[in-house]
Amino acid sequence: MWVIAGLLIGSIMFIAGSSLLARYLHSQDIGLARNNFNQLAETAKRICRLGTYSEETMTLRFSSAASKVAVVDKDLIEGEGSELCLWIKNQEGVQCEKIDTCTNTMKSVVFEGDQTPQNILQRFIGSKQTTVMTFKVTKTGIDAVSITWKPN
């Protein structure tokens, strides 16, 4: 009887610990995605304020929590607009940053990568799944900024 009770309590503790660890890892992934998105947005704002043909290239890592990064207009139509937005997987809403007075163009970045048991196991042992991208932010006109990207 005591053995069964011990096994039951141990199982409950293991499940609770695993759940807390998974939530912690997911919040870390979201933080990484938001930090890198904010760095990209700040660079776009800075380039917008500089002279024509100013540019900056940066390499950023987006975690598996990121779903998409895109430039949108006020109606959330992608491709051209004044806002740079980040979508997080399994979360409602979108995080957007207004890029001053410039009109921005960018092909949307869609991050693939489903949560498979193998991916979760890799994260559990400390191997983070990230997508490394090189972004180039260029001021192409008086009030125009182009953001291009390529995977590394």
N, C-alpha and C positions, 0 to 999 in steps of 0.2 A: 504494500500500500504506500509506504513512504517513498519507495523507489519510483513508483508511477507519479506521485505528487511532485517529486524532485524533477523528473523528466518533463512534466507538464510546465512547471515554473521555469525551468531552463529554456524550454522551447519558446515560451512567451517572452522571456528576456531577450533571446536571440532575435526574434521577429521584431520586437520593439527597437532594439539596437540597430538592426539592419535598416529599418524604416527611417530612423533618425539620421543615420549615415547617408542614406540616399538623398534625403532632403537637404542635408548640408552640402553634399557634392553638387546637387542641382543649383543651389543658391550661389555657390562658388562659380559655376559655369555662367550663370546669368550675370554675375558681377564682372567676369572677364569680358563677356560680350558687350556689356554697357560701357565699360572703361575704354575699350578699343573703339567703339562707336563714337563716344565723346571725343576721343583724340582725333578721329577723322572729321567730325563736325567742327571742332575748333580750328583745324588746319584749313578747312574750306572757308570758314569765316575770315581767317587771317589772310588767305590768298585773295579773297574778295576785296579786302581793303587795300591791297597792294596794286602796283601798276600792271598794265597789260603785259601778257606773256610771262608773268611771275609763275613759278611752279614749285612744287615740292613733292617728293616721292617718299613713301613710307611703307613699311612692312608691318602688317597687323595680324593678330591671331584672333579668330572668332571660334568660340567653343561650340559644342554640339547643341547648346541651348538656343543659339541664334537660328532664326528661320530665314530672314531676308533683310537686306539693306537696300534701300531705293531712294531716289529723289522723286518727290511727288509735288503736285500742285495743291491748291486749297481743297479740291474735291478728291484727293488721294489717288489721282490718276498718275501712274508711274512714267518716268522717262525724263520729264522736264518740269521744273518748278522751283519754288523758293525754300522747300523744306527737305531735309535729309532725315529719313525715318528708319527705325529698327523694329523688326517684328521678332518676338520671342515665342518659341514653340510652346504650345499648351497654355498660352496666356491670352486673355482678351485685351484688346486695345493695342496701341502702337506708341512708341516713344519717338517724337519728332523734335528736331532742332531747326529753327528758322535760320537761314544763311543770309543775314543782313539784307542788302538791297539787290543782290545778284540773282540772275536766273541761272539755275544749275541744270546741267544735263549729265545723266549717268545711266548706263545699262544696269538694270537691277541685278543684284547678287543674290542668288537663291542657294542656301546651304542645304545639302543633302545629308542623310545620316539618320537612320531610324534607331530607336532604342531596342536593340536586340539583346538577348541574354549575354552574348559574347562581348558586346560593347559595354554593358553594365559591369561585367567581370573585369574587363580591362580598366575601367575607371576605378573599381574597387581596389585593385592592386597598385593604383597610382599612375597608370598610364592615361593621360588626358587625351581625348579626341578633340583636336583643334584643326581648323582650316586656316592655312597661312596664305594671305593674299597680299599682293603689292598694289598699292593705290597710288595714282599720280593725279594730283590736283593742279590744274592749270587755269590761269585767267586768260580767256581767249578774246575778250573784248572789254569795253568800258564797264559793262555790267553783266558779263557772262563768265561763268566758271564751268569747266568740264572736268568731270571725275572719271578716270578710266581705271580699270583693274585687271589683274591677271593672277591666276593661282600660281603658287610657288611649288 
